[in-house]
Amino acid sequence: MSSQYLNDDLSALDYVQKDYLRGLQLERLRKMVQHAYDHVELFNSRMKERNLVPADVKSLGDIAKLPFMVKADLRDTYPFGLFAVPMSEVVRLHASSGTTGKPIVVGYTRSDLEVWMEVVKRAFASCGLTRDDVIQVSYGYGLFTGGLGAHYGAEALGATVVPTSGGNTQRQIMLMRDFGTTAVCCTPSYFNFMIEQALAQGIDMRDLPIKAGIFGAEPWTEEMRKRIEAASGIKAYDIYGLSEIIGPGVAIECGCQQGMHVFEDHFYPEIINPETGEVLPDGETGELVLTTLSKYAMPMIRYRTRDITKIIAEPCECGRTIRRIARISSRSDDMFIIRGVNVFPSQIETAILSVDGTMPHYNIILYTENGLDNIEVDVEINEELFSDKVRSMEALQHRLTSAIEGLIGLRVRVKLVALNTIQRSEGKARRVIDHRER
């Protein structure tokens, strides 16, 4: 690991003047476009289809002329068709879990890994973590980018790293207590499971030294954050990243928790209308598009993330000048359509957690009845409320039904289930179960 990545001056890049940052972005963009044009056949052919050459990028605004890249491009060119360097320069490979078809493969040069360490280090620093912290990394290691990404960033920070990976939850809690863990990195759904398991062992998370949670890899709502913080006494931070771009560390919340700062010197953000591809101004909600400005093994030019958010350009109270993106609680490809109405799982989660007595565990079941598509929402409730008192159960069911229907504008069937009925996840939670007739 290069000693330069232990230099605290790196965080100064979060506070640079706008004119300097825009100049750096343009310089890096032009270099990256040339690199991809020269070495990635797919990008080269799409540029030629548009009668474009790298020299046509004269300003940051010219990025809108460039072709998009999408997830299918990575699958169609599996495994190494988007690599822009010879394999002799690729020092690491990661891949998606690939539940259907072939996985998405990404590669890194040595300098790419150093950039990754840098941005994750800056991410942890944004949350107030220092070399004095003990960071437990409970993301999965291996081909998934979460574990190793957080691990090397924490080491670059100089913190003590506990590389637990996912699973073996009782041992995780024991180590958290015995090692004096002050921060944990995992999915928010897994941390909820940790809280439950700790209570089952007679351990209250609020009595442990842990003060921060760095949560990502799945959409989660502000209501989920409030539940986590109240139950554990920590401050829960939202971190954003995706393997196609680099992994965790593209953006993160600071202590103000008012949006995630994008490390713009390495990742150029745009918001587009997902239907037309038109670039939208800062402040308008649409699909996030990212361009890597310093990743050489596999440059991604205008990659459509399918994540729905907006760019927040107003100054942050923390003093950072890099722009923020709003919390990503939905993806355009997570959306499902019922009777012509677009529904996001995050809408249903928001409604559920607004009702007292519910637990942050639920399933959304889509089914067909009499030729019509319908929604059933199974919701766990705490033991005190799950009783034989039919009237109180019916009242809770009615409140939940009203909350969900009021938010999505569709009739739903709500089913109350006992604690620990919904299957727990040690990684990304699977919320939607689709049994509709095709």
SEBANU-675644 format. One record per residue (C-alpha): residue number from 1; residue in one letter; chain; x, y, z. Coordinates in nm, 2 decimals. Each point is the difference from the previous one (the first is absolute). Layout:
BEGIN
TIRO   pos   code   unit        u        v        w
TIRO   NUM      A      A        X        Y        Z
...
END
This chain:
BEGIN
TIRO   pos   code   unit        u        v        w
TIRO     1      M      A     0.00     0.00     0.00
TIRO     2      S      A     0.14     0.33    -0.10
TIRO     3      S      A     0.09     0.23     0.29
TIRO     4      Q      A    -0.15     0.30    -0.18
TIRO     5      Y      A    -0.35    -0.15     0.06
TIRO     6      L      A     0.05     0.04     0.37
TIRO     7      N      A     0.04     0.38    -0.04
TIRO     8      D      A    -0.29     0.19     0.16
TIRO     9      D      A     0.03     0.27    -0.26
TIRO    10      L      A    -0.21    -0.22    -0.23
TIRO    11      S      A    -0.31     0.13     0.18
TIRO    12      A      A     0.08     0.35    -0.13
TIRO    13      L      A    -0.13    -0.12    -0.34
TIRO    14      D      A    -0.35     0.01     0.16
TIRO    15      Y      A     0.04     0.38     0.05
TIRO    16      V      A     0.15     0.12    -0.33
TIRO    17      Q      A    -0.12     0.31    -0.18
TIRO    18      K      A    -0.26    -0.07    -0.27
TIRO    19      D      A     0.20     0.14    -0.28
TIRO    20      Y      A     0.30    -0.21     0.09
TIRO    21      L      A    -0.22    -0.31     0.02
TIRO    22      R      A    -0.17     0.06    -0.33
TIRO    23      G      A     0.34     0.04    -0.17
TIRO    24      L      A     0.13    -0.32     0.15
TIRO    25      Q      A    -0.32    -0.18    -0.10
TIRO    26      L      A     0.03     0.11    -0.36
TIRO    27      E      A     0.37    -0.09    -0.02
TIRO    28      R      A    -0.07    -0.35     0.13
TIRO    29      L      A    -0.32    -0.04    -0.21
TIRO    30      R      A     0.19     0.07    -0.32
TIRO    31      K      A     0.27    -0.24     0.09
TIRO    32      M      A    -0.24    -0.27     0.09
TIRO    33      V      A    -0.21     0.04    -0.32
TIRO    34      Q      A     0.32    -0.03    -0.21
TIRO    35      H      A     0.11    -0.30     0.20
TIRO    36      A      A    -0.34    -0.18    -0.05
TIRO    37      Y      A    -0.01     0.11    -0.37
TIRO    38      D      A     0.34    -0.15    -0.06
TIRO    39      H      A    -0.04    -0.33     0.19
TIRO    40      V      A    -0.37    -0.09     0.04
TIRO    41      E      A    -0.16    -0.13    -0.33
TIRO    42      L      A    -0.36     0.06     0.12
TIRO    43      F      A     0.06     0.36     0.10
TIRO    44      N      A     0.20     0.07    -0.32
TIRO    45      S      A    -0.28    -0.14    -0.22
TIRO    46      R      A    -0.27     0.20     0.18
TIRO    47      M      A     0.20     0.32    -0.03
TIRO    48      K      A     0.05    -0.06    -0.38
TIRO    49      E      A    -0.38    -0.06    -0.03
TIRO    50      R      A    -0.05     0.35     0.13
TIRO    51      N      A     0.29     0.15    -0.21
TIRO    52      L      A     0.18     0.09     0.32
TIRO    53      V      A     0.37     0.00     0.08
TIRO    54      P      A     0.16     0.07     0.34
TIRO    55      A      A     0.10     0.35    -0.11
TIRO    56      D      A    -0.37     0.09    -0.01
TIRO    57      V      A     0.00     0.01     0.38
TIRO    58      K      A     0.10     0.36     0.05
TIRO    59      S      A    -0.20     0.07     0.31
TIRO    60      L      A    -0.18    -0.19     0.28
TIRO    61      G      A    -0.33     0.07    -0.17
TIRO    62      D      A     0.12    -0.20    -0.30
TIRO    63      I      A    -0.03    -0.32     0.21
TIRO    64      A      A    -0.37     0.00    -0.10
TIRO    65      K      A     0.11    -0.08    -0.36
TIRO    66      L      A     0.16    -0.32     0.10
TIRO    67      P      A    -0.18    -0.34    -0.01
TIRO    68      F      A    -0.14    -0.17     0.31
TIRO    69      M      A     0.12    -0.33     0.14
TIRO    70      V      A    -0.24    -0.24     0.17
TIRO    71      K      A     0.02    -0.32     0.21
TIRO    72      A      A    -0.08    -0.21    -0.31
TIRO    73      D      A     0.33     0.12    -0.16
TIRO    74      L      A     0.20    -0.18     0.28
TIRO    75      R      A    -0.20    -0.32    -0.05
TIRO    76      D      A     0.02     0.01    -0.38
TIRO    77      T      A     0.38     0.04     0.01
TIRO    78      Y      A     0.06    -0.25     0.28
TIRO    79      P      A     0.26    -0.04     0.14
TIRO    80      F      A     0.26     0.25    -0.11
TIRO    81      G      A    -0.14     0.17    -0.31
TIRO    82      L      A    -0.02     0.35     0.17
TIRO    83      F      A     0.36    -0.01     0.14
TIRO    84      A      A     0.22     0.28    -0.13
TIRO    85      V      A     0.34    -0.14     0.11
TIRO    86      P      A     0.17    -0.34    -0.06
TIRO    87      M      A    -0.06    -0.27     0.27
TIRO    88      S      A     0.36     0.04     0.11
TIRO    89      E      A    -0.10     0.34     0.14
TIRO    90      V      A    -0.32    -0.13     0.18
TIRO    91      V      A     0.09    -0.09     0.36
TIRO    92      R      A    -0.35    -0.09     0.13
TIRO    93      L      A    -0.33    -0.12    -0.13
TIRO    94      H      A    -0.34     0.03     0.17
TIRO    95      A      A    -0.34    -0.12    -0.12
TIRO    96      S      A    -0.37     0.04     0.09
TIRO    97      S      A    -0.19    -0.29     0.15
TIRO    98      G      A    -0.17    -0.06    -0.33
TIRO    99      T      A    -0.34    -0.15     0.11
TIRO   100      T      A    -0.10    -0.04    -0.36
TIRO   101      G      A     0.23    -0.05    -0.30
TIRO   102      K      A     0.37     0.09     0.01
TIRO   103      P      A     0.14     0.23     0.27
TIRO   104      I      A     0.13     0.35    -0.06
TIRO   105      V      A     0.38     0.00     0.01
TIRO   106      V      A     0.21     0.30     0.09
TIRO   107      G      A     0.38     0.05     0.00
TIRO   108      Y      A     0.25     0.23     0.17
TIRO   109      T      A     0.35     0.11    -0.07
TIRO   110      R      A     0.23     0.09     0.29
TIRO   111      S      A    -0.08     0.37    -0.03
TIRO   112      D      A    -0.37    -0.09    -0.01
TIRO   113      L      A     0.03    -0.17     0.34
TIRO   114      E      A     0.18     0.30     0.14
TIRO   115      V      A    -0.28     0.23    -0.12
TIRO   116      W      A    -0.25    -0.24     0.17
TIRO   117      M      A     0.20     0.01     0.32
TIRO   118      E      A     0.01     0.37    -0.01
TIRO   119      V      A    -0.37     0.06    -0.05
TIRO   120      V      A    -0.10    -0.25     0.27
TIRO   121      K      A     0.24     0.16     0.24
TIRO   122      R      A    -0.15     0.34    -0.07
TIRO   123      A      A    -0.35    -0.16     0.04
TIRO   124      F      A     0.09    -0.13     0.35
TIRO   125      A      A     0.15     0.34     0.09
TIRO   126      S      A    -0.32     0.16    -0.11
TIRO   127      C      A    -0.18    -0.20     0.28
TIRO   128      G      A     0.25     0.12     0.26
TIRO   129      L      A     0.20    -0.32     0.01
TIRO   130      T      A     0.37     0.01     0.07
TIRO   131      R      A     0.30    -0.22     0.05
TIRO   132      D      A    -0.12    -0.04     0.36
TIRO   133      D      A    -0.31    -0.20    -0.10
TIRO   134      V      A    -0.06    -0.37    -0.02
TIRO   135      I      A    -0.19    -0.07    -0.32
TIRO   136      Q      A    -0.18    -0.33    -0.04
TIRO   137      V      A    -0.06    -0.09    -0.36
TIRO   138      S      A    -0.30    -0.22    -0.03
TIRO   139      Y      A    -0.05     0.03    -0.37
TIRO   140      G      A     0.07    -0.32    -0.19
TIRO   141      Y      A     0.36    -0.05    -0.12
TIRO   142      G      A     0.10    -0.18    -0.32
TIRO   143      L      A    -0.14     0.10    -0.33
TIRO   144      F      A    -0.25     0.25     0.15
TIRO   145      T      A     0.17     0.34     0.01
TIRO   146      G      A    -0.14     0.11     0.34
TIRO   147      G      A     0.23    -0.19     0.24
TIRO   148      L      A     0.34     0.06    -0.16
TIRO   149      G      A    -0.10     0.36    -0.10
TIRO   150      A      A    -0.08     0.10     0.36
TIRO   151      H      A     0.29    -0.20     0.14
TIRO   152      Y      A     0.28     0.17    -0.19
TIRO   153      G      A    -0.16     0.34     0.04
TIRO   154      A      A    -0.01    -0.05     0.38
TIRO   155      E      A     0.36    -0.11     0.00
TIRO   156      A      A     0.10     0.31    -0.21
TIRO   157      L      A    -0.17     0.21     0.27
TIRO   158      G      A     0.22    -0.17     0.25
TIRO   159      A      A    -0.29    -0.15     0.19
TIRO   160      T      A     0.01    -0.35     0.16
TIRO   161      V      A    -0.20    -0.24    -0.23
TIRO   162      V      A    -0.20    -0.30     0.11
TIRO   163      P      A    -0.06    -0.20    -0.32
TIRO   164      T      A    -0.30    -0.21     0.11
TIRO   165      S      A    -0.18    -0.01    -0.34
TIRO   166      G      A    -0.37    -0.09     0.01
TIRO   167      G      A    -0.17    -0.28     0.20
TIRO   168      N      A     0.07    -0.17     0.33
TIRO   169      T      A    -0.19     0.28     0.17
TIRO   170      Q      A     0.04    -0.11     0.36
TIRO   171      R      A     0.38     0.00    -0.05
TIRO   172      Q      A    -0.02     0.35    -0.16
TIRO   173      I      A    -0.18     0.13     0.31
TIRO   174      M      A     0.26    -0.16     0.23
TIRO   175      L      A     0.29     0.15    -0.19
TIRO   176      M      A    -0.18     0.34    -0.01
TIRO   177      R      A    -0.01    -0.01     0.38
TIRO   178      D      A     0.34    -0.15     0.07
TIRO   179      F      A     0.20     0.19    -0.26
TIRO   180      G      A    -0.17     0.34     0.08
TIRO   181      T      A    -0.13     0.05    -0.35
TIRO   182      T      A    -0.09     0.37    -0.05
TIRO   183      A      A    -0.13    -0.03    -0.36
TIRO   184      V      A    -0.16    -0.27    -0.21
TIRO   185      C      A    -0.04    -0.03    -0.38
TIRO   186      C      A    -0.28    -0.22    -0.13
TIRO   187      T      A    -0.35     0.02    -0.16
TIRO   188      P      A    -0.26     0.17     0.21
TIRO   189      S      A    -0.22    -0.31    -0.01
TIRO   190      Y      A     0.29    -0.21     0.15
TIRO   191      F      A     0.06     0.25     0.27
TIRO   192      N      A    -0.37    -0.02     0.09
TIRO   193      F      A     0.05    -0.37     0.04
TIRO   194      M      A     0.31     0.06     0.21
TIRO   195      I      A    -0.21     0.22     0.24
TIRO   196      E      A    -0.26    -0.28     0.03
TIRO   197      Q      A     0.27    -0.27     0.07
TIRO   198      A      A     0.17     0.22     0.25
TIRO   199      L      A    -0.32     0.05     0.20
TIRO   200      A      A    -0.06    -0.38    -0.01
TIRO   201      Q      A     0.34    -0.03     0.17
TIRO   202      G      A    -0.09     0.26     0.26
TIRO   203      I      A     0.22     0.26    -0.16
TIRO   204      D      A    -0.11     0.35    -0.07
TIRO   205      M      A     0.19     0.16    -0.29
TIRO   206      R      A    -0.03     0.33     0.18
TIRO   207      D      A     0.23    -0.13     0.27
TIRO   208      L      A     0.28    -0.08    -0.25
TIRO   209      P      A     0.27     0.24    -0.12
TIRO   210      I      A    -0.14     0.00    -0.35
TIRO   211      K      A    -0.08     0.36    -0.12
TIRO   212      A      A    -0.04    -0.02    -0.37
TIRO   213      G      A    -0.14    -0.23    -0.27
TIRO   214      I      A     0.10     0.03    -0.36
TIRO   215      F      A    -0.29    -0.15    -0.19
TIRO   216      G      A    -0.05    -0.07    -0.37
TIRO   217      A      A    -0.04    -0.25    -0.28
TIRO   218      E      A    -0.38     0.02     0.02
TIRO   219      P      A    -0.26     0.28     0.00
TIRO   220      W      A    -0.12     0.11     0.34
TIRO   221      T      A    -0.22     0.27     0.12
TIRO   222      E      A     0.02     0.29     0.25
TIRO   223      E      A    -0.25    -0.19     0.22
TIRO   224      M      A     0.24    -0.30     0.01
TIRO   225      R      A     0.28     0.23     0.11
TIRO   226      K      A    -0.21     0.13     0.29
TIRO   227      R      A    -0.08    -0.35     0.11
TIRO   228      I      A     0.37    -0.11    -0.01
TIRO   229      E      A     0.12     0.31     0.18
TIRO   230      A      A    -0.26    -0.03     0.27
TIRO   231      A      A     0.06    -0.37     0.06
TIRO   232      S      A     0.38     0.01     0.00
TIRO   233      G      A     0.10     0.35     0.11
TIRO   234      I      A     0.23     0.04    -0.31
TIRO   235      K      A     0.00     0.25    -0.28
TIRO   236      A      A    -0.09    -0.18    -0.32
TIRO   237      Y      A     0.17     0.13    -0.32
TIRO   238      D      A    -0.10    -0.08    -0.36
TIRO   239      I      A     0.29    -0.10    -0.23
TIRO   240      Y      A    -0.05    -0.04    -0.37
TIRO   241      G      A     0.19    -0.19    -0.26
TIRO   242      L      A    -0.04    -0.27    -0.27
TIRO   243      S      A     0.24    -0.25    -0.14
TIRO   244      E      A    -0.02     0.13    -0.35
TIRO   245      I      A     0.14     0.33     0.11
TIRO   246      I      A     0.24    -0.11     0.27
TIRO   247      G      A    -0.18    -0.14     0.30
TIRO   248      P      A    -0.09     0.17     0.32
TIRO   249      G      A     0.14     0.35     0.03
TIRO   250      V      A    -0.17     0.19    -0.29
TIRO   251      A      A    -0.19     0.22     0.25
TIRO   252      I      A    -0.08     0.01     0.37
TIRO   253      E      A    -0.17     0.22     0.26
TIRO   254      C      A     0.19     0.23     0.23
TIRO   255      G      A    -0.11     0.07     0.36
TIRO   256      C      A    -0.28     0.23    -0.12
TIRO   257      Q      A    -0.17    -0.30    -0.16
TIRO   258      Q      A    -0.16     0.22    -0.27
TIRO   259      G      A     0.09    -0.19    -0.31
TIRO   260      M      A     0.31    -0.19    -0.12
TIRO   261      H      A     0.31     0.19    -0.11
TIRO   262      V      A     0.12    -0.13    -0.34
TIRO   263      F      A     0.38    -0.02    -0.03
TIRO   264      E      A    -0.03     0.20    -0.32
TIRO   265      D      A     0.37     0.01    -0.08
TIRO   266      H      A    -0.03    -0.37    -0.08
TIRO   267      F      A    -0.36    -0.05    -0.09
TIRO   268      Y      A    -0.19     0.26    -0.22
TIRO   269      P      A    -0.38    -0.01     0.08
TIRO   270      E      A    -0.29     0.09    -0.23
TIRO   271      I      A    -0.38    -0.03     0.05
TIRO   272      I      A    -0.20    -0.10    -0.31
TIRO   273      N      A    -0.36    -0.05    -0.08
TIRO   274      P      A    -0.02    -0.38     0.00
TIRO   275      E      A    -0.24    -0.01    -0.29
TIRO   276      T      A     0.16     0.25    -0.24
TIRO   277      G      A     0.37     0.01     0.11
TIRO   278      E      A    -0.02     0.38     0.03
TIRO   279      V      A     0.24     0.15     0.25
TIRO   280      L      A    -0.19     0.17     0.29
TIRO   281      P      A     0.12     0.30     0.20
TIRO   282      D      A     0.12    -0.03     0.36
TIRO   283      G      A    -0.29    -0.04     0.24
TIRO   284      E      A    -0.22    -0.20    -0.24
TIRO   285      T      A    -0.07    -0.37     0.07
TIRO   286      G      A     0.10    -0.26    -0.25
TIRO   287      E      A     0.24    -0.29    -0.08
TIRO   288      L      A     0.36     0.03     0.12
TIRO   289      V      A     0.26    -0.03    -0.27
TIRO   290      L      A     0.37    -0.03     0.10
TIRO   291      T      A     0.33     0.03    -0.19
TIRO   292      T      A     0.32    -0.13     0.14
TIRO   293      L      A     0.27     0.26    -0.03
TIRO   294      S      A     0.30    -0.20     0.12
TIRO   295      K      A    -0.07    -0.37    -0.04
TIRO   296      Y      A     0.22    -0.14    -0.28
TIRO   297      A      A    -0.06    -0.38     0.00
TIRO   298      M      A    -0.37     0.04    -0.09
TIRO   299      P      A    -0.10     0.36    -0.06
TIRO   300      M      A    -0.38     0.06     0.03
TIRO   301      I      A    -0.12     0.29    -0.21
TIRO   302      R      A    -0.35     0.13     0.08
TIRO   303      Y      A    -0.11    -0.32     0.18
TIRO   304      R      A    -0.37    -0.01     0.07
TIRO   305      T      A    -0.03    -0.12     0.36
TIRO   306      R      A    -0.39    -0.03     0.00
TIRO   307      D      A     0.01     0.17     0.35
TIRO   308      I      A    -0.25     0.28     0.05
TIRO   309      T      A     0.13     0.31     0.17
TIRO   310      K      A     0.09     0.37    -0.05
TIRO   311      I      A     0.31     0.21     0.02
TIRO   312      I      A     0.01     0.24     0.30
TIRO   313      A      A     0.22     0.29    -0.10
TIRO   314      E      A    -0.06     0.23     0.30
TIRO   315      P      A     0.29     0.03     0.25
TIRO   316      C      A     0.00    -0.25     0.28
TIRO   317      E      A     0.04     0.11     0.36
TIRO   318      C      A     0.31    -0.23     0.03
TIRO   319      G      A     0.19     0.23    -0.24
TIRO   320      R      A     0.06    -0.26    -0.27
TIRO   321      T      A    -0.03     0.15    -0.35
TIRO   322      I      A    -0.05    -0.32    -0.19
TIRO   323      R      A    -0.37    -0.04    -0.09
TIRO   324      R      A    -0.24    -0.24     0.16
TIRO   325      I      A    -0.26    -0.25    -0.12
TIRO   326      A      A    -0.32    -0.06     0.18
TIRO   327      R      A    -0.06    -0.33     0.18
TIRO   328      I      A    -0.06    -0.28    -0.25
TIRO   329      S      A    -0.30    -0.19     0.13
TIRO   330      S      A    -0.11    -0.13    -0.34
TIRO   331      R      A     0.13    -0.14    -0.33
TIRO   332      S      A    -0.19     0.03    -0.33
TIRO   333      D      A     0.05    -0.37    -0.05
TIRO   334      D      A    -0.13    -0.08     0.35
TIRO   335      M      A    -0.33     0.16    -0.09
TIRO   336      F      A    -0.29    -0.23    -0.07
TIRO   337      I      A    -0.33     0.09    -0.17
TIRO   338      I      A    -0.33    -0.09     0.14
TIRO   339      R      A    -0.31     0.08    -0.20
TIRO   340      G      A     0.19     0.28    -0.18
TIRO   341      V      A     0.13     0.16     0.32
TIRO   342      N      A     0.38     0.02     0.06
TIRO   343      V      A     0.09    -0.12     0.34
TIRO   344      F      A     0.34     0.00     0.18
TIRO   345      P      A     0.08    -0.23     0.30
TIRO   346      S      A     0.13     0.30     0.18
TIRO   347      Q      A    -0.34     0.16     0.00
TIRO   348      I      A    -0.15    -0.30     0.18
TIRO   349      E      A     0.29    -0.01     0.25
TIRO   350      T      A    -0.06     0.37     0.08
TIRO   351      A      A    -0.37    -0.07     0.07
TIRO   352      I      A     0.07    -0.31     0.21
TIRO   353      L      A     0.26     0.17     0.22
TIRO   354      S      A    -0.23     0.30     0.06
TIRO   355      V      A    -0.24    -0.22     0.20
TIRO   356      D      A     0.10    -0.08     0.37
TIRO   357      G      A     0.04    -0.36     0.09
TIRO   358      T      A     0.14    -0.12    -0.34
TIRO   359      M      A     0.34    -0.15    -0.04
TIRO   360      P      A     0.24     0.08    -0.29
TIRO   361      H      A    -0.06    -0.34    -0.16
TIRO   362      Y      A    -0.26    -0.05    -0.27
TIRO   363      N      A    -0.07    -0.17    -0.33
TIRO   364      I      A    -0.18     0.13    -0.30
TIRO   365      I      A    -0.18    -0.28    -0.18
TIRO   366      L      A    -0.14     0.06    -0.35
TIRO   367      Y      A    -0.26    -0.24    -0.12
TIRO   368      T      A    -0.28    -0.04    -0.26
TIRO   369      E      A    -0.36    -0.06     0.10
TIRO   370      N      A    -0.29    -0.01    -0.24
TIRO   371      G      A     0.22     0.13    -0.27
TIRO   372      L      A     0.11     0.31     0.20
TIRO   373      D      A     0.34     0.07     0.15
TIRO   374      N      A    -0.01     0.06     0.38
TIRO   375      I      A     0.24     0.09     0.29
TIRO   376      E      A     0.02    -0.18     0.33
TIRO   377      V      A     0.23     0.15     0.27
TIRO   378      D      A     0.11    -0.23     0.28
TIRO   379      V      A     0.12     0.21     0.30
TIRO   380      E      A     0.16    -0.12     0.32
TIRO   381      I      A    -0.13     0.16     0.32
TIRO   382      N      A     0.15    -0.01     0.35
TIRO   383      E      A    -0.09    -0.27     0.25
TIRO   384      E      A    -0.21     0.24     0.22
TIRO   385      L      A    -0.24     0.08    -0.29
TIRO   386      F      A    -0.01    -0.35    -0.14
TIRO   387      S      A    -0.28    -0.13     0.22
TIRO   388      D      A    -0.34    -0.16     0.02
TIRO   389      K      A    -0.16     0.33     0.02
TIRO   390      V      A    -0.18     0.00    -0.33
TIRO   391      R      A    -0.12     0.36     0.02
TIRO   392      S      A     0.35     0.15     0.06
TIRO   393      M      A     0.15    -0.22    -0.28
TIRO   394      E      A    -0.27     0.11    -0.24
TIRO   395      A      A     0.06     0.37     0.10
TIRO   396      L      A     0.37    -0.04    -0.08
TIRO   397      Q      A    -0.07    -0.17    -0.32
TIRO   398      H      A    -0.23     0.28    -0.10
TIRO   399      R      A     0.26     0.27     0.08
TIRO   400      L      A     0.26    -0.18    -0.21
TIRO   401      T      A    -0.24    -0.05    -0.29
TIRO   402      S      A    -0.10     0.37     0.01
TIRO   403      A      A     0.37     0.11     0.02
TIRO   404      I      A     0.11    -0.21    -0.30
TIRO   405      E      A    -0.31     0.07    -0.22
TIRO   406      G      A     0.02     0.37     0.08
TIRO   407      L      A     0.36     0.01    -0.13
TIRO   408      I      A    -0.02    -0.22    -0.31
TIRO   409      G      A    -0.37     0.06    -0.09
TIRO   410      L      A    -0.08    -0.37    -0.04
TIRO   411      R      A    -0.19    -0.26     0.20
TIRO   412      V      A     0.22    -0.24     0.19
TIRO   413      R      A    -0.05    -0.30     0.22
TIRO   414      V      A     0.20     0.03     0.33
TIRO   415      K      A     0.08    -0.31     0.20
TIRO   416      L      A     0.14     0.03     0.35
TIRO   417      V      A     0.26    -0.27     0.09
TIRO   418      A      A     0.18    -0.09     0.32
TIRO   419      L      A     0.36     0.10     0.08
TIRO   420      N      A     0.27    -0.19    -0.19
TIRO   421      T      A    -0.25    -0.12    -0.27
TIRO   422      I      A     0.17     0.20    -0.28
TIRO   423      Q      A     0.33    -0.16    -0.11
TIRO   424      R      A     0.30     0.21     0.10
TIRO   425      S      A     0.28     0.09    -0.24
TIRO   426      E      A     0.38     0.03     0.07
TIRO   427      G      A     0.04     0.19    -0.32
TIRO   428      K      A    -0.25     0.18    -0.22
TIRO   429      A      A    -0.35    -0.05     0.11
TIRO   430      R      A    -0.25    -0.15    -0.25
TIRO   431      R      A    -0.32     0.19     0.06
TIRO   432      V      A    -0.21    -0.07    -0.31
TIRO   433      I      A    -0.13    -0.35    -0.09
TIRO   434      D      A    -0.17     0.00    -0.33
TIRO   435      H      A    -0.26    -0.28    -0.05
TIRO   436      R      A    -0.19     0.17    -0.28
TIRO   437      E      A    -0.12    -0.20    -0.30
TIRO   438      R      A     0.20     0.08    -0.31
END
